[in-house]
């Protein structure tokens, strides 16, 4: 018997009758609005248009689904603000904060930042999940620190500054803005917070000092 004459084996189980990516989008929206702990399986299946067995078959469990939703959130929203390309570190961080204030108060999105809110809504999750989320938040803080480090190298940030502490401060500002947005703060209010936070930025070096630093 020729190979092409052999019967085609059908895959086991029922084929999925839903669009996985569309279902993930809807799950992300529910988690973003309600947080991990307040979201039930019923909330998810109702929004996704599937039953619990289909959810578990496609995504594993609620924690794995949440982590996939977080990854999708970061892919959709994390790279939209190329703040690092600003000419100075101060301008870069200010651009990031203004962008965050605008995103957190858009009427077309749930309020706040899904990544920032995950710290407050996953307290009863597994250690594995908490570690995964901590790593993702650490990556965001590290990007802020890298831009501050670059500012120190280029001379627009004083060399005596603790770059890690400054990055932690502005990451905390973003997290606080997320909570404010979730509580109903307006875009104008968050931009006022940005303005206040930028007053804490270390004073720039005099021009001659910057030139000396850049020659080192």
Beta strands, then each sheet from edge to edge (+ up, - down):
end
